[in-house]
Amino acid sequence: MDSPGLYRYEKYNFRIVSLLVALIGITFLVNGEFIVAAVLFVLTGMLSFSFQGVLIDKDGKRYMKYDRFLKFRIGSWQSMSSPSYVTVVRIKLSNRRTAPSPIVAPEDKKGARSFKVNLVVEGDQRYISICRGDLDKMTQEALRLGEHLQLRVLDYTS
């Protein structure tokens, strides 16, 4: 259980590797290698229930970006400069910064955009990326983070 001073955001993360491991497990199962197939199916189960998240310890001025498989977290704590404010930023979905958006849609459609919550900090790091998704969820998450850290929230979505 996390302490009350911790902010936590977590999101389910589908990994294509789990499908590949399951297919390899089926291949072993068909060929009669039941022990190897069982191990691969257990591994598939662990990979299927993976989450990515971020923990922010406001008292210790540190944060951790992690991957979680069942109850196991993979990630390490990093120190954080003093936070200044929280932003919600619009980002275009593109594989390159100079390329047009891969989704063919008029400019006023929300489908061609995603939104990102950043925690702006002082110092060389400038900001910590917290999460990304649709506008309503990211606005709620930014407000929750701002309330937890007692910071102002700025909207840069237009």
PyMOL commands that set and color helices and strands:
alter all, ss='L'
color gray80, all
select helices_A, chain A and resi 16-30+34-48+110-112+135-149
alter helices_A, ss='H'
color red, helices_A
select strands_A, chain A and resi 6-12+50-57+62-69+72-74+78-79+83-92+113-121+127-133+153-156
alter strands_A, ss='S'
color yellow, strands_A
deselect
rebuild
show_as cartoon
